[in-house]
Amino acid sequence: MDIDLDAMIDLLNDVKEGVDYTNCTTLIDERILDSFDILSIVSAIDDEFDVAVPAKEIVPANFNSAQSLLAMVQRLADED
């Protein structure tokens, strides 16, 4: 599956605007995203990219940056 960083950043901006997703690597650690945002992101990933995010993948390391989210989605898509 070919998902690029711009597509992931667009998805994140749809969930929560006003965050520097290009450079931020502490979205969870600094509580920039809350649990509702995470659920919205998981749902949006399923809707936009047709990739289901299992509960075991919902960990800070996968959600701290747009880059880590992109890597997780690409990995999950490749597993399908």
N, C-alpha and C positions, 0 to 999 in steps of 0.2 A: 504494500500500500504506500502511496506517495503523498504524505502529508507534510507540509512545510511549516517552518516556525511562524511565518506570517499568518497562516490559517489558525494555528493554535493561539496566537496572540489575539486575533479577531474574536475567537471563541471566548477567551478570557475577558476581553473588553465587553462582550455582550453580557457576561455575568456580573462583572464589577468594573466600572470605569474609573479612570483617574489613577491607575497604578502603572508604574514603569515595568511592564512585564519583560521588556527586552533585557533589562539589566538586573532586576531583583532576583535574588537567590534565597530569600528568607520569607517567602509568602506565608508559610505556616509558622515557622519559628517566631516571627514577629507579629503573629496574629493579624496579618493583613487580610487573609482569607479566613472566614469562620466556617463552622460546620455546615451552615446552610449554603454558603458559597461552594463548598466542596461537593455537596450533593447536587447542586445545580451544574457544576462542571462535569460530574460523572454522567448526569442525564444528557447534557449537551454533547459530550463525546459519543454517547450511544446514538443520539439523533443525527449528528453531523457526519460522523465517520463510521457508523455502524460497528462500533467496537464496544463490547460489554466490559466494564471494569469490575472484576470480582472484589469482594470485600477485603481479601488478603492484600490487595494492591493499594488500598486506601491507607497509605502511610505517609508521614511527612516527607520522606526522601523523594517520593514520586510527585509531590505537589508543591515543593518549595520554589520551583521556577518553571517558566514556560518550557525551557529546554528539557527538564526532567519529565514533565508531563508528555512532551512530544516523544521522548525516548520510550516511555512506558506504553503509549498508544501504538507506536510503531512495533514494539516488541509483542504486544498483545495481538495486533493485526497479523503479524507474521506467524503466530502460534495457531491461528485459525485454519 
